[in-house]
Every structure is written in C-alpha cells, then in structure tokens.
Amino acid sequence: MTEDRFIDLETRLAYQDESIRSLSDTLARQQKRIDQLESLVRQLLDRVKSMNEPVYKGTPADEIPPHY
C-alpha cells in the first residue's frame, strides 16, 4: 500500500468518524425531544380524560332554538 493511499484512507476514516459522531448527537437530541413531546401528550390526554364537567351547564329549556 502506498503512503498516499494510506493517508487517503486515514483521512476518510477521520471524516467518517466525525460524521457518525455528529449523527449520533443529532439522534440523541431528537430522541430527547420525542420523549418530551410524548410526556406532554400523555399529560394532555390525562387532563382531557379528567375533565368530567359538561361544556354546557344550562338546562335544555335554556337553550336557544337552532333557528335563532
């Protein structure tokens, strides 16, 4: 193997290592954000499920007919 070819392979390996490290960091940040969003969705679902109050608190006699 010639010296130039050896240097070329070492250079490529260094760039690939940096690319893999960068992709790994990006993936870790994305997974952290996904975990945060899943937690938020769970909290919102729990909140919606716990809402037992009806939206309209009046009686049917208090409702305005649809033609008004």
C-alpha positions in Angstrom: 0.0 0.0 0.0 1.4 3.3 -0.9 1.9 6.2 1.5 -0.6 8.4 -0.3 -3.3 5.7 -0.3 -2.7 5.1 3.4 -3.1 8.8 4.1 -6.2 9.0 2.0 -7.8 6.1 3.9 -6.9 7.6 7.3 -8.4 10.9 6.1 -11.7 9.2 5.0 -11.9 7.3 8.3 -11.5 10.6 10.3 -14.3 12.2 8.3 -16.5 9.2 8.8 -15.9 9.1 12.5 -16.8 12.8 12.7 -20.0 12.2 10.6 -21.0 9.3 12.8 -20.4 11.3 16.0 -22.5 14.2 14.6 -25.3 11.9 13.5 -25.3 10.2 16.9 -25.5 13.6 18.7 -28.4 14.7 16.4 -30.2 11.4 17.1 -29.8 11.8 20.8 -31.2 15.3 20.7 -34.2 14.2 18.6 -34.9 11.2 20.9 -34.8 13.6 23.9 -37.3 15.9 22.2 -39.5 13.0 21.2 -39.6 11.8 24.9 -40.5 15.4 26.0 -43.3 15.5 23.4 -44.6 12.1 24.4 -44.7 13.1 28.0 -46.6 16.3 27.1 -49.2 14.3 25.1 -49.7 11.9 28.0 -50.3 14.9 30.3 -52.7 16.4 27.9 -54.6 13.1 27.5 -54.8 12.7 31.2 -56.1 16.3 31.6 -58.8 15.7 28.9 -59.8 12.4 30.5 -60.1 14.1 33.9 -62.5 16.8 32.6 -65.9 15.4 33.6 -67.7 18.7 33.5 -70.1 19.2 30.6 -69.3 22.1 28.3 -72.9 23.5 28.5 -74.1 24.0 32.1 -77.6 25.1 31.4 -80.8 23.1 31.1 -82.4 22.1 27.8 -85.1 24.7 28.4 -82.4 27.5 28.4 -81.0 26.5 25.0 -81.7 28.9 22.1 -83.6 27.1 19.3 -81.4 26.5 16.2 -83.4 28.9 14.0 -82.3 31.9 16.0 
